[in-house]
Amino acid sequence: MISGCVGAGVGIQYLGLLRARLYLPSIQEITQNPLAARLPDVNATHDGKAIGRDINFATIPLLLEAARVDTAAAWVYADRLPEEITNAIAKNLTTNLNIPPGSPWKTQGKDVMFRVGARLTARTAA
């Protein structure tokens, strides 16, 4: 039904994201306690198909939304993800800052941001 409304390609992508979303934490979980929010299951399967990599990549738009609430908490959560995911989202997390006053993740998020930035800068310079 979805594919009929928006087209096969977009419909398949949308359904894939919905399926992956079942294996991810909520934005609220990430912003309240990014150290305890569940991580994507890299070994997840659905209907006998490995979907762990898809789930990892589905964290990117999730983290963008979490960053709108608390960018520092999003950085702390991103630090727990595979490096390729953290690298993919780094630019957006550095340009779209929103850290609420009193965020308990401010210092730790800043430390992660600088560490990831230094790592990416070193790769670019090499």
N, C-alpha and C positions, 0 to 999 in steps of 0.2 A: 504494500500500500504506500509506504514511504517513497520507494523508488518510482512509483507511478506519479507521485506528486512533484518530486524534485529531480527526477532522472536517476538512472541506474548507478552511475558513478558516485554521485553525491549521496545517494541513498545508502550504498554499501559503506561508504566512509562514515556516515552518521551512525549506522547500526554498529559498525566496528568500535566507534568511540563509546557508544552506549554500553556495549558489552565490556569493554575495557574498564569503564567507570565502576563496574561492580567490584573490581579488584583494587580500587584506589580509596584513599581516605577522603573525607569531606574537607571543604575549605575551612570549616570551623575546627576540625581536628588539627589541621596544619597550623592555623593561626593561634590556637590555644596552647598547644604543646607539640611543636614540631619534632621534638626528640622522641616522643612516644607515638606519634601518628604512624599508622601502619605503612609499611613500604610496599611497593608493587611486587607481586609475586612473579619473579622471573621464570618460574617453572609452570606457570598457569597453563591450563589447557581448556579448550571449549569445543565440545563436539569432537573430541579426539585430535584437535589441531592445537599446536603450540602457539600461544598468543602472548607469552611473556614479554617479548621484544615490543610488541604493539602496546602493551600496557605501560612499559617504561616510557615510550614516546607520548603516550596519552597524559603523562604527568606534566608535559610542557604547558598546554593550555590551562591545566588545573593550577599550576604554580603562578601563572600570569594572573589568574583570578584571585588567588590567595595573596599575591603581592599588592593588590588593590586595597586589601584590608590591612595587612602588615607585611611590608617588604622584608623587614629583618627576619621575621618568622619564616618567610618563604626561602630566604637564603639558608637558614639553619636546616630546613627540611631538604633543600637542594643538595646540601653538603653530604647527605646520607645516600644520595642516588648515584648511579654510575657516572663517571666523569664525563662521558659523552652527552648526557642529559644536562648536567650542570653547565657544561661549556655552551650547549645550544641555547640555554636560557639566560646566560650571563648578561648579555647586552641589554635585554629587556628589563632585567632586575636592577641594572644600574641606572637606567634612564627613566624608569617609572617608580620613583620613590614615594612611599607613603608609610611612614612609621608613626603610629599613634603615640601621643605623649604617654609616657609611663610604660611603653612596651618592654616586657622583661627580656626580649630577644635582641634589643638594640645593639649592645656591645658584641654579643656572639655573632649576630648577623653581619655586622661591620667587619669583624675579623675574617669571616668566611669570604665576604665580598673582596677584600683586599688580597687574600690568599689566592682566590680563583683568578682575579685580575692579574696578579703577578705571574701566575703560571701561564696564562694566555699570552701575556706580553712577552714572556721569555720564549715561548714557542714562535711568536711572530718575528722576534729579533733573530732567531737562529737560522 
